[in-house]
Amino acid sequence: MVDILNPGIGWAVFGEEITFLEASEFTELTQVYRNGIHQLTGESASADNDVYFVAPSGNIAFEHGLVHNDVVQIWKFNPTTISG
């Protein structure tokens, strides 16, 4: 599990703070890349995807553990409204 707001020693955080209020917000508005490869987001571990939501505090978890020198990029997009 990774706390994206305070990942700990050896990690660098750049950009604005990213928060998720609920799992659906994480899966619908977020793209996660690990070493440049797009990861499929899931609402929980039972979704059997690459990375999933754990808690609104900024905790996410990867299906396969992170290793030294992994680069994780998280992009959160604003919701859009389509008008007709």
C-alpha positions in Angstrom: 0.0 0.0 0.0 1.2 3.5 -0.8 0.1 6.8 0.8 0.4 9.0 -2.3 0.4 12.2 -0.1 3.2 11.0 2.2 4.9 7.9 0.6 7.9 7.9 3.0 11.7 7.8 2.7 13.1 7.4 -0.8 10.0 8.7 -2.6 9.5 12.2 -4.1 6.1 13.8 -4.6 5.7 16.6 -7.2 2.6 18.6 -8.2 -0.6 19.4 -6.4 -2.1 17.2 -3.7 -4.4 14.5 -5.0 -7.3 13.2 -3.0 -10.1 10.8 -3.7 -13.4 11.0 -1.8 -14.5 7.5 -2.9 -13.5 4.5 -4.9 -15.6 5.5 -8.0 -13.8 8.8 -8.2 -10.5 7.0 -8.2 -11.5 4.7 -11.0 -13.4 7.2 -13.2 -11.1 10.3 -12.9 -7.7 8.9 -12.4 -5.0 7.4 -14.6 -2.0 5.7 -12.9 1.2 4.8 -14.7 4.0 2.6 -13.3 7.3 2.9 -15.2 5.4 4.4 -18.1 2.8 1.6 -18.4 -0.8 2.5 -17.8 -2.3 0.6 -14.9 -5.9 -0.5 -14.7 -7.7 1.1 -11.7 -10.1 -0.8 -9.5 -12.4 0.1 -6.7 -11.0 -2.6 -4.4 -8.7 -5.6 -4.4 -11.5 -7.8 -5.5 -11.6 -6.0 -8.9 -8.4 -7.8 -9.8 -6.9 -4.8 -11.6 -3.4 -3.4 -11.4 -4.0 -0.7 -8.8 -6.9 -0.1 -6.5 -8.4 2.4 -4.1 -7.8 1.7 -0.3 -8.9 4.8 1.6 -9.9 8.5 1.0 -6.7 9.6 2.8 -4.7 8.9 -0.4 -3.9 5.2 0.1 -3.7 3.1 -3.0 -2.4 -0.4 -3.5 -0.8 -2.2 -6.4 -1.6 -5.8 -7.4 2.1 -6.4 -7.6 4.4 -4.8 -5.1 6.5 -1.8 -5.9 10.2 -2.2 -6.2 13.2 0.1 -5.8 13.4 2.6 -8.7 9.8 2.2 -9.8 8.3 5.4 -11.1 4.6 6.0 -10.3 2.7 8.8 -11.9 -0.9 9.6 -10.9 -3.1 11.9 -13.0 -6.5 13.1 -11.7 -8.8 14.8 -14.2 -11.7 17.1 -13.4 -15.1 15.7 -14.2 -16.5 17.1 -17.5 -20.1 17.8 -18.4 -21.4 17.0 -21.8 -24.1 19.3 -23.0 -26.3 18.6 -26.0 
